[in-house]
């Protein structure tokens, strides 16, 4: 269906792909992964619009291949006066109207032959997208996504997450040969994420999905395409098995690299001795021995293990506070209410202490972001903030906290940095190379913009962080780095998130929006609630054991204890088989 062979492409300031190759074939559901800014969305655009790009290599797509596409930047048109059913059925209704119009024209026209040709073309187009059963197919898909009650609702009434699912359904129902989705999971609550999982797994046909969502990655795909450092590799199998294969490669390569490092160090010492001897003794044989050792050292250094898929630089996210507050209440919400046409929240009461890490969760459109913004504005009578609190805010609307017309360097000069070296050092920890300092922020990927927001928040040294979907668009390596940073942070955090893993791994407790108010829930109860609804009963226990073994392997590799690392990898493999 699709074959990419030795494809290379560069931006003026950055090489994206170096002779990458892969194929997509019948019934493959492929997850497209890689760190932020590696060019995943650009590669999708090349596949969809090859005529816009000048690239080296081959791109072969089956003739007349119909592509369905769901963008990560889909926006709900609040002015569109159309029901959910009518929105999904637009293409079908359009073709039906064309057929009816042609039939009416036939009754009075003398040019029957051309009309018959148009009639047949419209019939074929309707048949190609399953037009005979489109009404029942729409109902089935809405049921599968648990959205059947919205069939007659106006599109303008949908939340962003609901609209994203409706878009997925609309594209799937046109029976594309290739279904492409770019981060369709962003901002979906867990119920809608589960609905997306069901839609993906029910789809018949080829699918290519950019995602960093660990829940989807573990439950939806039978092929992985991984793009890192201009190179790409494909893996036929589950994401969890692919990760295990990477870990095995990492153990083997680090063992080889360690042996190489020891050999390099041994040769350097020999060369130092030979050079010292050559300084005092003029001898051709000594010179030849020195040259031979230098040549051997050069060969050893050239063959050093360079593996783009296992040696991935994880950003060093550091959340620090300059003004730590002794254990006390830093945020108090008393009898808070919020309305937007309808009542979103009422009778909301909660307190957050100076070191609490708190997740604010609830369905899409339930008022979470509204509440977080009100806290940041700090001018609502129901919200009390400690006088020593300094707040920082991460917005899911990235252009709100970043001036996208700025370069990165300009943005951080405006944030109070004194000189270029200070900016470069700070941003390098977040994965931004020096050549990107003068790049416009608007040219960055969604994940890079969120990392940039986190870099600004870190520099602010605030002691209360308000984070609205901080893991959205972040690759899995950055998500894990953020979790570590949150664990090590000494201030308070109130975080809106639909990422089950981030909540379970680093939050102290949850504030759950239910029936237009908020109740406190322990992480233990939150885990039970999610697992009871969406996982087998043993899944949690196996996942926890898996994480413990992975941590032990990481420590063994740090100590260069490769025998232990290999033994633990066998234990890990047994756990993965249970999942």
Secondary structure as the mmCIF struct_conf table of DSSP 4:
data_model
#
loop_
_struct_conf.conf_type_id
_struct_conf.id
_struct_conf.beg_label_comp_id
_struct_conf.beg_label_asym_id
_struct_conf.beg_label_seq_id
_struct_conf.end_label_comp_id
_struct_conf.end_label_asym_id
_struct_conf.end_label_seq_id
STRN STRN1 UNK A 2 UNK A 11
TURN_TY1_P TURN_TY1_P1 UNK A 12 UNK A 13
STRN STRN2 UNK A 14 UNK A 24
TURN_TY1_P TURN_TY1_P2 UNK A 26 UNK A 27
STRN STRN3 UNK A 29 UNK A 33
TURN_TY1_P TURN_TY1_P3 UNK A 36 UNK A 37
BEND BEND1 UNK A 38 UNK A 39
HELX_RH_AL_P HELX_RH_AL_P1 UNK A 40 UNK A 48
HELX_RH_3T_P HELX_RH_3T_P1 UNK A 50 UNK A 52
STRN STRN4 UNK A 56 UNK A 61
TURN_TY1_P TURN_TY1_P4 UNK A 63 UNK A 64
STRN STRN5 UNK A 67 UNK A 70
TURN_TY1_P TURN_TY1_P5 UNK A 72 UNK A 73
TURN_TY1_P TURN_TY1_P6 UNK A 78 UNK A 79
STRN STRN6 UNK A 83 UNK A 83
HELX_RH_AL_P HELX_RH_AL_P2 UNK A 84 UNK A 88
TURN_TY1_P TURN_TY1_P7 UNK A 89 UNK A 89
HELX_RH_AL_P HELX_RH_AL_P3 UNK A 90 UNK A 106
TURN_TY1_P TURN_TY1_P8 UNK A 107 UNK A 108
BEND BEND2 UNK A 110 UNK A 110
HELX_RH_AL_P HELX_RH_AL_P4 UNK A 112 UNK A 128
TURN_TY1_P TURN_TY1_P9 UNK A 129 UNK A 130
HELX_RH_3T_P HELX_RH_3T_P2 UNK A 131 UNK A 133
HELX_RH_AL_P HELX_RH_AL_P5 UNK A 134 UNK A 144
TURN_TY1_P TURN_TY1_P10 UNK A 145 UNK A 146
HELX_RH_3T_P HELX_RH_3T_P3 UNK A 148 UNK A 150
TURN_TY1_P TURN_TY1_P11 UNK A 151 UNK A 152
BEND BEND3 UNK A 153 UNK A 153
STRN STRN7 UNK A 154 UNK A 154
HELX_RH_3T_P HELX_RH_3T_P4 UNK A 155 UNK A 157
BEND BEND4 UNK A 158 UNK A 158
HELX_RH_AL_P HELX_RH_AL_P6 UNK A 160 UNK A 172
TURN_TY1_P TURN_TY1_P12 UNK A 173 UNK A 174
BEND BEND5 UNK A 177 UNK A 177
STRN STRN8 UNK A 178 UNK A 182
BEND BEND6 UNK A 183 UNK A 183
TURN_TY1_P TURN_TY1_P13 UNK A 184 UNK A 187
HELX_RH_AL_P HELX_RH_AL_P7 UNK A 190 UNK A 202
BEND BEND7 UNK A 205 UNK A 205
STRN STRN9 UNK A 206 UNK A 210
HELX_RH_AL_P HELX_RH_AL_P8 UNK A 214 UNK A 219
BEND BEND8 UNK A 220 UNK A 220
BEND BEND9 UNK A 222 UNK A 222
STRN STRN10 UNK A 223 UNK A 228
TURN_TY1_P TURN_TY1_P14 UNK A 229 UNK A 230
STRN STRN11 UNK A 231 UNK A 236
BEND BEND10 UNK A 237 UNK A 237
HELX_RH_AL_P HELX_RH_AL_P9 UNK A 239 UNK A 280
HELX_RH_AL_P HELX_RH_AL_P10 UNK A 284 UNK A 302
TURN_TY1_P TURN_TY1_P15 UNK A 303 UNK A 303
BEND BEND11 UNK A 304 UNK A 304
TURN_TY1_P TURN_TY1_P16 UNK A 308 UNK A 310
BEND BEND12 UNK A 311 UNK A 311
BEND BEND13 UNK A 322 UNK A 323
BEND BEND14 UNK A 327 UNK A 328
STRN STRN12 UNK A 329 UNK A 339
BEND BEND15 UNK A 340 UNK A 342
STRN STRN13 UNK A 343 UNK A 353
TURN_TY1_P TURN_TY1_P17 UNK A 354 UNK A 355
STRN STRN14 UNK A 357 UNK A 361
TURN_TY1_P TURN_TY1_P18 UNK A 364 UNK A 365
BEND BEND16 UNK A 366 UNK A 367
HELX_RH_AL_P HELX_RH_AL_P11 UNK A 368 UNK A 377
TURN_TY1_P TURN_TY1_P19 UNK A 378 UNK A 378
TURN_TY1_P TURN_TY1_P20 UNK A 381 UNK A 382
STRN STRN15 UNK A 383 UNK A 385
TURN_TY1_P TURN_TY1_P21 UNK A 387 UNK A 388
STRN STRN16 UNK A 391 UNK A 394
BEND BEND17 UNK A 396 UNK A 397
HELX_RH_AL_P HELX_RH_AL_P12 UNK A 398 UNK A 401
BEND BEND18 UNK A 402 UNK A 402
TURN_TY1_P TURN_TY1_P22 UNK A 404 UNK A 405
BEND BEND19 UNK A 406 UNK A 406
STRN STRN17 UNK A 407 UNK A 407
HELX_RH_AL_P HELX_RH_AL_P13 UNK A 408 UNK A 414
TURN_TY1_P TURN_TY1_P23 UNK A 415 UNK A 416
BEND BEND20 UNK A 419 UNK A 419
HELX_RH_AL_P HELX_RH_AL_P14 UNK A 420 UNK A 428
TURN_TY1_P TURN_TY1_P24 UNK A 429 UNK A 431
HELX_RH_3T_P HELX_RH_3T_P5 UNK A 434 UNK A 436
TURN_TY1_P TURN_TY1_P25 UNK A 437 UNK A 438
BEND BEND21 UNK A 439 UNK A 439
STRN STRN18 UNK A 440 UNK A 440
HELX_RH_3T_P HELX_RH_3T_P6 UNK A 441 UNK A 443
BEND BEND22 UNK A 444 UNK A 444
HELX_RH_AL_P HELX_RH_AL_P15 UNK A 446 UNK A 460
TURN_TY1_P TURN_TY1_P26 UNK A 461 UNK A 461
BEND BEND23 UNK A 463 UNK A 463
STRN STRN19 UNK A 464 UNK A 468
BEND BEND24 UNK A 469 UNK A 469
TURN_TY1_P TURN_TY1_P27 UNK A 470 UNK A 473
HELX_RH_AL_P HELX_RH_AL_P16 UNK A 476 UNK A 488
BEND BEND25 UNK A 491 UNK A 491
STRN STRN20 UNK A 492 UNK A 496
HELX_RH_AL_P HELX_RH_AL_P17 UNK A 500 UNK A 506
BEND BEND26 UNK A 508 UNK A 508
STRN STRN21 UNK A 509 UNK A 514
TURN_TY1_P TURN_TY1_P28 UNK A 515 UNK A 516
STRN STRN22 UNK A 517 UNK A 522
HELX_RH_AL_P HELX_RH_AL_P18 UNK A 523 UNK A 534
BEND BEND27 UNK A 535 UNK A 535
TURN_TY1_P TURN_TY1_P29 UNK A 537 UNK A 538
HELX_RH_AL_P HELX_RH_AL_P19 UNK A 539 UNK A 558
TURN_TY1_P TURN_TY1_P30 UNK A 559 UNK A 560
HELX_RH_AL_P HELX_RH_AL_P20 UNK A 562 UNK A 578
#
